[in-house]
Amino acid sequence: MTGHPTSSSTHPGLVVRMLQHGRLHSGARILDLATGSGYSAALARRRFGDRYVTTLDVDAYLAEAAADRLGSIGFHPQVVSTDAGGGHLPSGSANGACSVGS
C-alpha cells in the first residue's frame, strides 16, 4: 500500500457527544469537516435539515460515497470535495467553528 490514509472512523458515541456539546440551535449552519462515511452529516441533517448542513472531505471518493449513502436514505445536505486546510470552504457554510486539541 502506498500513500497516506485520508479517513478514519470516529466512534459513533463521540460524534453524538460532539453534536450535543456544540451548542447548536435551529437555524445554525453546520459545517462537517472530514465527511468520511457521512455518519455525522446524517445526524446533523436529521436534526437541522438539508439546507443547514454542509459536509466536506479532501477525498473525492469518500465525499461521493457519502453523498450516495445519504441520498439512499433521503438526505441531501451539500457534500463537497475540497481541502478545508487550503481555505476553500463553501460560502455561507457555517456560523462559526470549533476544534478539539489533541
C-alpha positions in Angstrom: 0.0 0.0 0.0 1.3 3.5 -0.8 0.2 7.0 0.1 -1.4 8.3 3.2 -4.8 7.5 4.7 -7.4 10.2 4.1 -10.0 8.9 6.6 -10.6 7.2 9.9 -13.8 6.4 11.7 -14.8 8.4 14.7 -16.6 6.4 17.4 -20.4 6.9 16.9 -21.0 7.8 20.5 -18.3 10.5 20.3 -20.0 12.0 17.2 -23.2 12.3 19.1 -21.5 13.9 22.1 -19.7 16.4 19.8 -23.0 17.5 18.3 -24.6 17.7 21.8 -21.7 19.9 23.1 -21.7 22.1 20.0 -24.5 24.3 21.4 -26.2 24.1 18.1 -29.6 25.7 17.6 -32.3 25.7 15.0 -31.2 27.8 12.0 -27.5 27.3 12.6 -25.4 26.3 9.6 -23.4 23.2 10.3 -20.1 22.6 8.5 -18.9 19.0 9.0 -15.2 18.7 8.2 -14.0 15.2 7.1 -17.1 13.6 5.8 -15.8 10.1 5.9 -18.8 7.7 5.9 -21.3 10.6 6.2 -22.5 9.5 9.7 -22.0 12.8 11.4 -23.6 14.6 8.4 -26.6 12.3 8.7 -27.0 13.0 12.4 -26.7 16.8 11.8 -29.1 16.7 8.8 -31.6 14.7 10.8 -31.7 17.4 13.4 -31.3 20.5 11.3 -32.3 19.6 7.7 -30.6 19.5 4.4 -30.3 23.2 3.8 -28.4 23.8 7.0 -25.7 21.1 6.7 -22.6 21.2 4.5 -20.1 18.3 4.8 -16.7 18.2 3.1 -13.8 15.8 2.6 -10.5 16.1 0.9 -11.0 12.7 -0.7 -13.4 12.9 -3.6 -14.2 9.2 -3.5 -15.3 9.5 0.2 -17.4 12.6 -0.5 -19.2 10.9 -3.4 -19.7 7.6 -1.5 -21.1 9.6 1.5 -23.4 11.6 -0.8 -24.7 8.3 -2.3 -25.3 6.8 1.2 -27.1 9.9 2.4 -29.2 10.1 -0.7 -30.2 6.5 -0.3 -32.0 7.4 2.9 -33.5 10.6 1.5 -30.9 13.0 3.0 -29.4 15.6 0.7 -27.1 18.0 2.5 -24.4 19.8 0.5 -21.5 17.4 0.1 -18.2 19.0 -1.2 -14.9 17.6 -2.1 -12.2 20.1 -1.1 -9.3 20.7 1.1 -10.5 22.7 4.2 -6.9 23.4 5.1 -6.4 25.3 1.9 -9.2 27.8 2.8 -11.6 26.5 0.1 -14.8 26.5 2.2 -18.2 26.8 0.6 -19.5 30.4 1.1 -22.0 30.7 3.9 -21.4 27.1 5.1 -21.1 27.8 8.8 -21.8 30.3 11.5 -18.6 29.6 13.5 -16.0 26.9 14.1 -14.6 25.0 16.9 -11.8 22.4 17.3 -10.6 19.9 19.8 -6.9 19.9 20.7 -5.1 16.6 21.0 
